[in-house]
Amino acid sequence: MAPVYSNNPATLERRSGIPRHRAAGLQSPGGDEAQPWPGARPNMYDTDWSPRRRRRKGRRRARGPGRTVSVLMAMSAVTAAAVAGVAGVDLTRQSATTPVTVDAALPPRASAPAPATRGRVRVAPVPSASATARSAAPKVARPPRPVAGLDQTQMNNAAVIVQVAQKLGLPRRAMLVAVMTGMQESSLRNLANTTVPASLDRPNEGDGADFDSLGVFQQRPSQGWGTVTQLMNPRYAANAFYERLVEVADWESRSLGDAAQAVQRSAVPDAYAKHEDLAVTVVDALL
C-alpha cells in the first residue's frame, strides 16, 4: 500500500526561522521526474515553494546576541563609574581598552575575614610560654612604705592591723584604737616572752618578760586570749583585739585612749592617748 502524504502548505510551514523550501515532486511510478507524484510529500531541502509571508506589525523581533552583550557592557561601565566615584578612582586616566571591574575599585575591608577562613570556626591564638608564665605567677603585694619614723617591720604590723579591720567591716576609728594599742604595748613588734619558752620557737621580732604577755598586743594565754601559737600570729592577735573591742557597748563614743583601755585593762590607763597623732598618720597612709 502506497504511503499517504499531505500536500497542505499549512502543515508544511516551519516556525523555527529556517526558510521554507519548495518541494520537488517525488518520482512518479513511471519514472518521470517532471511529473510529481500526486499527494507526494515535498522535499524539505529543496527551494522554498511558498511565498514568504509578511511580518505582522507589532511583532517583537528577537534580539541577537550582539545587542545583549552591548547592553551588558554598557551597564558594567555605568556601575564601574559609580563605584569609582565613591572610591575616588579616576577612570579618565585608564586606557579605553583596559577592563574595569567592580571588585578592583574598592579596597578590601580590614575587618572582613580572609576568604579561606570566612564561615569557619575561628581558633583563638595560643598564648606564648612567657605570657602564660606571667599570668600564672602570683602577684606579690608590695610592703607598705614606712611613714612617721617607723621602720619596715613596724609598718608591716600596722598594715596587718588595718587589713583585719577592713575584712571585719570595722570603721577607721577601730583601726586607730588598735594601732594606738600596738604602739604602747610592743612598739608594733611581734614579741616573744622569755618566761614562755614555746613563744621563742615561733617567728618573732624580739622578746619581753612581762608575765606571759605575747605578740603585738601583749595578750596573755592565761587570760583566755588564745594559745601561744595563735598569739604569736599578728593577724590572729589583731582579730582577737577587735572581738573584745566591739563587745564594749560605748566604744565608739569613748575617746580613743579610753576605748583601748577598756579592752586592755592596763595598769597605766592614760598611756594610750599619747600615740593618737602618730596612729592617725600611719592609718591614713595605709588607707
DRENDO-1510 file (C-alpha; in Angstrom, 1 decimal, always signed):
<recs>
REC; n; res; u; v; w
REC; 1; MET; +0.0; +0.0; +0.0 .
REC; 2; ALA; +1.4; +3.4; -1.0 .
REC; 3; PRO; +2.1; +6.0; +1.8 .
REC; 4; VAL; -0.4; +8.9; +2.2 .
REC; 5; TYR; +1.1; +12.3; +2.4 .
REC; 6; SER; -0.4; +15.7; +2.9 .
REC; 7; ASN; +0.3; +18.4; +0.5 .
REC; 8; ASN; -1.4; +21.1; +2.5 .
REC; 9; PRO; +1.0; +24.1; +2.7 .
REC; 10; ALA; -0.2; +25.0; +6.3 .
REC; 11; THR; +1.1; +21.7; +7.6 .
REC; 12; LEU; +4.4; +22.1; +5.8 .
REC; 13; GLU; +5.2; +25.5; +7.3 .
REC; 14; ARG; +8.2; +25.6; +9.8 .
REC; 15; ARG; +8.1; +28.1; +12.6 .
REC; 16; SER; +11.8; +27.8; +13.8 .
REC; 17; GLY; +13.1; +30.5; +11.5 .
REC; 18; ILE; +14.6; +28.1; +8.9 .
REC; 19; PRO; +13.5; +29.1; +5.3 .
REC; 20; ARG; +10.7; +27.1; +3.9 .
REC; 21; HIS; +11.6; +25.1; +0.9 .
REC; 22; ARG; +9.8; +24.3; -2.3 .
REC; 23; ALA; +9.0; +20.6; -2.5 .
REC; 24; ALA; +10.3; +18.8; -5.6 .
REC; 25; GLY; +7.9; +16.1; -6.7 .
REC; 26; LEU; +8.8; +12.6; -6.0 .
REC; 27; GLN; +9.2; +10.4; -8.9 .
REC; 28; SER; +6.0; +9.1; -10.5 .
REC; 29; PRO; +5.5; +5.4; -10.8 .
REC; 30; GLY; +6.5; +5.7; -14.4 .
REC; 31; GLY; +9.9; +7.2; -13.6 .
REC; 32; ASP; +9.2; +10.7; -15.0 .
REC; 33; GLU; +10.8; +13.3; -12.7 .
REC; 34; ALA; +9.0; +16.1; -14.4 .
REC; 35; GLN; +5.6; +14.9; -13.1 .
REC; 36; PRO; +5.3; +15.0; -9.4 .
REC; 37; TRP; +3.5; +12.2; -7.7 .
REC; 38; PRO; +0.1; +13.3; -6.7 .
REC; 39; GLY; -0.1; +13.5; -2.9 .
REC; 40; ALA; +3.7; +13.1; -2.6 .
REC; 41; ARG; +5.5; +14.7; +0.4 .
REC; 42; PRO; +7.6; +17.7; -0.5 .
REC; 43; ASN; +11.4; +17.6; -0.2 .
REC; 44; MET; +12.2; +19.9; +2.7 .
REC; 45; TYR; +15.8; +20.5; +1.4 .
REC; 46; ASP; +14.8; +22.0; -2.0 .
REC; 47; THR; +13.9; +25.5; -2.8 .
REC; 48; ASP; +11.2; +27.3; -0.9 .
REC; 49; TRP; +7.9; +26.5; -2.6 .
REC; 50; SER; +5.6; +29.1; -0.9 .
REC; 51; PRO; +5.9; +32.9; -0.9 .
REC; 52; ARG; +7.3; +34.5; +2.3 .
REC; 53; ARG; +4.5; +35.8; +4.4 .
REC; 54; ARG; +4.7; +39.5; +5.6 .
REC; 55; ARG; +5.6; +40.0; +9.2 .
REC; 56; ARG; +2.7; +41.3; +11.3 .
REC; 57; LYS; +3.0; +44.8; +12.8 .
REC; 58; GLY; +3.9; +44.9; +16.5 .
REC; 59; ARG; +5.6; +41.5; +16.5 .
REC; 60; ARG; +8.7; +41.7; +18.7 .
REC; 61; ARG; +11.9; +40.9; +17.0 .
REC; 62; ALA; +14.3; +38.5; +18.6 .
REC; 63; ARG; +17.4; +40.2; +19.9 .
REC; 64; GLY; +20.6; +38.9; +18.6 .
REC; 65; PRO; +23.5; +38.0; +20.9 .
REC; 66; GLY; +25.4; +41.1; +19.9 .
REC; 67; ARG; +22.9; +43.5; +21.2 .
REC; 68; THR; +22.7; +41.7; +24.6 .
REC; 69; VAL; +26.4; +41.8; +25.0 .
REC; 70; SER; +26.5; +45.5; +24.2 .
REC; 71; VAL; +23.8; +46.3; +26.8 .
REC; 72; LEU; +25.7; +44.3; +29.5 .
REC; 73; MET; +28.9; +46.1; +28.7 .
REC; 74; ALA; +27.2; +49.4; +29.0 .
REC; 75; MET; +25.7; +48.5; +32.3 .
REC; 76; SER; +29.1; +47.3; +33.6 .
REC; 77; ALA; +30.7; +50.6; +32.6 .
REC; 78; VAL; +28.0; +52.6; +34.4 .
REC; 79; THR; +28.4; +50.5; +37.6 .
REC; 80; ALA; +32.1; +50.8; +37.5 .
REC; 81; ALA; +31.9; +54.6; +37.1 .
REC; 82; ALA; +29.6; +54.9; +40.0 .
REC; 83; VAL; +31.8; +52.7; +42.2 .
REC; 84; ALA; +34.9; +54.6; +41.1 .
REC; 85; GLY; +33.2; +57.9; +42.1 .
REC; 86; VAL; +32.6; +56.6; +45.6 .
REC; 87; ALA; +36.1; +55.1; +45.9 .
REC; 88; GLY; +37.8; +58.1; +44.4 .
REC; 89; VAL; +39.2; +56.4; +41.3 .
REC; 90; ASP; +39.8; +58.5; +38.2 .
REC; 91; LEU; +38.7; +56.3; +35.3 .
REC; 92; THR; +39.7; +59.0; +32.7 .
REC; 93; ARG; +43.3; +58.1; +33.2 .
REC; 94; GLN; +42.7; +54.5; +32.3 .
REC; 95; SER; +43.1; +53.1; +28.8 .
REC; 96; ALA; +40.0; +52.7; +26.8 .
REC; 97; THR; +40.8; +49.0; +26.3 .
REC; 98; THR; +41.5; +48.4; +30.0 .
REC; 99; PRO; +38.7; +46.5; +31.6 .
REC; 100; VAL; +37.3; +47.9; +34.8 .
REC; 101; THR; +35.9; +45.6; +37.4 .
REC; 102; VAL; +33.8; +46.5; +40.4 .
REC; 103; ASP; +35.9; +44.4; +42.8 .
REC; 104; ALA; +39.1; +46.2; +41.8 .
REC; 105; ALA; +37.5; +49.6; +42.5 .
REC; 106; LEU; +37.0; +49.0; +46.2 .
REC; 107; PRO; +39.9; +48.2; +48.6 .
REC; 108; PRO; +39.4; +45.2; +50.8 .
REC; 109; ARG; +37.9; +45.9; +54.2 .
REC; 110; ALA; +40.3; +45.4; +57.1 .
REC; 111; SER; +37.6; +43.8; +59.3 .
REC; 112; ALA; +36.5; +41.2; +56.7 .
REC; 113; PRO; +37.8; +37.7; +57.4 .
REC; 114; ALA; +40.2; +36.1; +54.9 .
REC; 115; PRO; +38.4; +34.2; +52.2 .
REC; 116; ALA; +40.0; +30.9; +53.4 .
REC; 117; THR; +38.6; +31.4; +56.9 .
REC; 118; ARG; +35.3; +33.0; +56.2 .
REC; 119; GLY; +32.4; +31.0; +57.6 .
REC; 120; ARG; +34.7; +28.7; +59.6 .
REC; 121; VAL; +35.2; +28.4; +63.3 .
REC; 122; ARG; +38.0; +30.8; +64.4 .
REC; 123; VAL; +40.5; +29.4; +66.8 .
REC; 124; ALA; +41.9; +31.7; +69.5 .
REC; 125; PRO; +45.7; +32.2; +69.2 .
REC; 126; VAL; +47.8; +30.1; +71.6 .
REC; 127; PRO; +49.5; +32.4; +74.1 .
REC; 128; SER; +53.2; +32.2; +74.3 .
REC; 129; ALA; +55.0; +30.4; +77.1 .
REC; 130; SER; +56.2; +33.7; +78.6 .
REC; 131; ALA; +52.7; +35.2; +78.6 .
REC; 132; THR; +51.3; +32.1; +80.3 .
REC; 133; ALA; +54.0; +32.2; +82.9 .
REC; 134; ARG; +53.3; +35.8; +83.7 .
REC; 135; SER; +49.6; +35.2; +84.0 .
REC; 136; ALA; +50.1; +32.2; +86.2 .
REC; 137; ALA; +52.6; +33.8; +88.5 .
REC; 138; PRO; +51.0; +35.0; +91.7 .
REC; 139; LYS; +51.1; +38.8; +92.3 .
REC; 140; VAL; +53.3; +39.7; +95.2 .
REC; 141; ALA; +52.0; +42.6; +97.3 .
REC; 142; ARG; +54.5; +45.3; +97.9 .
REC; 143; PRO; +55.2; +46.1; +101.5 .
REC; 144; PRO; +53.8; +49.4; +102.7 .
REC; 145; ARG; +56.2; +52.4; +102.7 .
REC; 146; PRO; +57.1; +53.4; +106.2 .
REC; 147; VAL; +56.0; +56.8; +107.5 .
REC; 148; ALA; +56.3; +58.9; +110.6 .
REC; 149; GLY; +59.7; +57.4; +111.6 .
REC; 150; LEU; +58.5; +53.8; +111.7 .
REC; 151; ASP; +60.7; +51.0; +110.2 .
REC; 152; GLN; +59.5; +48.4; +107.8 .
REC; 153; THR; +58.7; +45.8; +110.5 .
REC; 154; GLN; +56.6; +48.2; +112.4 .
REC; 155; MET; +54.8; +49.4; +109.2 .
REC; 156; ASN; +54.1; +45.8; +108.2 .
REC; 157; ASN; +52.4; +45.0; +111.6 .
REC; 158; ALA; +50.4; +48.2; +111.3 .
REC; 159; ALA; +49.2; +47.2; +107.8 .
REC; 160; VAL; +48.1; +43.8; +109.2 .
REC; 161; ILE; +46.0; +45.6; +111.9 .
REC; 162; VAL; +44.3; +47.8; +109.2 .
REC; 163; GLN; +43.7; +44.8; +106.9 .
REC; 164; VAL; +42.0; +42.8; +109.6 .
REC; 165; ALA; +39.7; +45.7; +110.4 .
REC; 166; GLN; +38.8; +46.1; +106.8 .
REC; 167; LYS; +38.0; +42.4; +106.5 .
REC; 168; LEU; +35.7; +42.6; +109.5 .
REC; 169; GLY; +34.0; +45.7; +108.1 .
REC; 170; LEU; +35.1; +47.9; +111.0 .
REC; 171; PRO; +35.4; +51.7; +110.6 .
REC; 172; ARG; +38.6; +53.8; +110.7 .
REC; 173; ARG; +38.0; +54.6; +114.4 .
REC; 174; ALA; +38.5; +50.9; +115.3 .
REC; 175; MET; +41.8; +50.9; +113.3 .
REC; 176; LEU; +43.1; +53.9; +115.3 .
REC; 177; VAL; +42.3; +52.3; +118.6 .
REC; 178; ALA; +44.1; +49.1; +117.7 .
REC; 179; VAL; +47.2; +50.8; +116.2 .
REC; 180; MET; +47.5; +53.0; +119.3 .
REC; 181; THR; +47.3; +49.9; +121.5 .
REC; 182; GLY; +50.1; +48.2; +119.5 .
REC; 183; MET; +52.3; +51.2; +119.7 .
REC; 184; GLN; +52.0; +51.3; +123.5 .
REC; 185; GLU; +52.2; +47.6; +124.2 .
REC; 186; SER; +55.0; +46.5; +121.9 .
REC; 187; SER; +56.0; +49.4; +119.6 .
REC; 188; LEU; +54.2; +47.5; +116.9 .
REC; 189; ARG; +56.5; +44.4; +117.1 .
REC; 190; ASN; +55.6; +40.8; +117.4 .
REC; 191; LEU; +57.3; +40.0; +120.8 .
REC; 192; ALA; +58.0; +36.6; +122.3 .
REC; 193; ASN; +58.4; +36.1; +126.1 .
REC; 194; THR; +61.4; +34.6; +127.9 .
REC; 195; THR; +59.1; +33.2; +130.5 .
REC; 196; VAL; +57.1; +31.3; +127.8 .
REC; 197; PRO; +59.7; +29.1; +126.1 .
REC; 198; ALA; +57.2; +28.0; +123.4 .
REC; 199; SER; +57.0; +31.5; +122.2 .
REC; 200; LEU; +60.7; +31.6; +121.5 .
REC; 201; ASP; +60.3; +28.9; +118.9 .
REC; 202; ARG; +57.8; +31.0; +117.0 .
REC; 203; PRO; +58.8; +33.7; +114.5 .
REC; 204; ASN; +59.3; +36.9; +116.5 .
REC; 205; GLU; +60.8; +40.4; +116.4 .
REC; 206; GLY; +62.2; +40.5; +119.9 .
REC; 207; ASP; +61.2; +39.4; +123.3 .
REC; 208; GLY; +59.8; +40.6; +126.6 .
REC; 209; ALA; +59.3; +39.3; +130.1 .
REC; 210; ASP; +56.0; +40.8; +131.4 .
REC; 211; PHE; +54.1; +38.0; +132.9 .
REC; 212; ASP; +53.0; +35.7; +130.0 .
REC; 213; SER; +52.2; +38.6; +127.6 .
REC; 214; LEU; +52.8; +37.8; +123.9 .
REC; 215; GLY; +52.7; +39.4; +120.5 .
REC; 216; VAL; +51.9; +42.8; +119.1 .
REC; 217; PHE; +49.1; +43.4; +121.7 .
REC; 218; GLN; +50.9; +41.6; +124.6 .
REC; 219; GLN; +47.9; +39.3; +125.1 .
REC; 220; ARG; +48.1; +36.6; +127.8 .
REC; 221; PRO; +47.3; +32.9; +127.2 .
REC; 222; SER; +46.4; +32.7; +130.9 .
REC; 223; GLN; +43.7; +35.3; +130.4 .
REC; 224; GLY; +41.9; +33.4; +127.6 .
REC; 225; TRP; +43.2; +35.4; +124.6 .
REC; 226; GLY; +44.4; +32.2; +122.8 .
REC; 227; THR; +47.2; +29.7; +122.6 .
REC; 228; VAL; +50.9; +30.7; +122.3 .
REC; 229; THR; +51.0; +29.7; +118.7 .
REC; 230; GLN; +47.9; +31.8; +118.0 .
REC; 231; LEU; +49.0; +34.9; +119.9 .
REC; 232; MET; +52.4; +34.9; +118.1 .
REC; 233; ASN; +50.5; +35.4; +114.8 .
REC; 234; PRO; +49.8; +39.2; +114.3 .
REC; 235; ARG; +46.7; +38.6; +112.2 .
REC; 236; TYR; +45.1; +36.4; +114.9 .
REC; 237; ALA; +46.1; +38.8; +117.6 .
REC; 238; ALA; +44.5; +41.8; +115.8 .
REC; 239; ASN; +41.3; +39.8; +115.2 .
REC; 240; ALA; +41.2; +38.9; +118.9 .
REC; 241; PHE; +41.6; +42.5; +119.9 .
REC; 242; TYR; +38.7; +43.7; +117.6 .
REC; 243; GLU; +36.4; +40.9; +119.0 .
REC; 244; ARG; +36.9; +42.4; +122.5 .
REC; 245; LEU; +36.6; +46.0; +121.3 .
REC; 246; VAL; +33.2; +45.6; +119.7 .
REC; 247; GLU; +31.9; +44.0; +122.9 .
REC; 248; VAL; +32.4; +47.3; +124.7 .
REC; 249; ALA; +29.0; +48.9; +124.4 .
REC; 250; ASP; +30.0; +52.5; +124.1 .
REC; 251; TRP; +33.5; +52.1; +122.5 .
REC; 252; GLU; +32.6; +54.4; +119.5 .
REC; 253; SER; +31.5; +57.3; +121.8 .
REC; 254; ARG; +34.6; +57.0; +124.1 .
REC; 255; SER; +37.9; +58.7; +123.4 .
REC; 256; LEU; +40.4; +56.5; +121.5 .
REC; 257; GLY; +42.6; +56.1; +124.6 .
REC; 258; ASP; +39.6; +55.1; +126.8 .
REC; 259; ALA; +38.4; +52.6; +124.2 .
REC; 260; ALA; +41.9; +51.0; +124.2 .
REC; 261; GLN; +42.0; +50.8; +128.0 .
REC; 262; ALA; +38.5; +49.2; +128.1 .
REC; 263; VAL; +40.0; +46.3; +126.1 .
REC; 264; GLN; +43.5; +46.0; +127.6 .
REC; 265; ARG; +42.8; +47.0; +131.2 .
REC; 266; SER; +46.3; +48.2; +131.6 .
REC; 267; ALA; +47.9; +49.4; +134.9 .
REC; 268; VAL; +48.7; +52.6; +133.1 .
REC; 269; PRO; +45.3; +53.6; +131.6 .
REC; 270; ASP; +46.4; +57.1; +130.2 .
REC; 271; ALA; +49.4; +55.7; +128.3 .
REC; 272; TYR; +47.5; +55.1; +125.0 .
REC; 273; ALA; +46.3; +58.6; +124.3 .
REC; 274; LYS; +49.8; +59.9; +123.6 .
REC; 275; HIS; +50.0; +57.8; +120.4 .
REC; 276; GLU; +46.9; +59.2; +118.9 .
REC; 277; ASP; +48.5; +61.7; +116.4 .
REC; 278; LEU; +51.1; +59.1; +115.2 .
REC; 279; ALA; +48.3; +56.5; +114.8 .
REC; 280; VAL; +46.3; +58.9; +112.6 .
REC; 281; THR; +49.3; +59.5; +110.3 .
REC; 282; VAL; +50.0; +55.7; +110.0 .
REC; 283; VAL; +46.4; +54.6; +109.4 .
REC; 284; ASP; +45.7; +57.3; +106.9 .
REC; 285; ALA; +48.9; +56.3; +105.0 .
REC; 286; LEU; +47.6; +52.7; +104.8 .
REC; 287; LEU; +44.0; +53.5; +103.7 .
</recs>
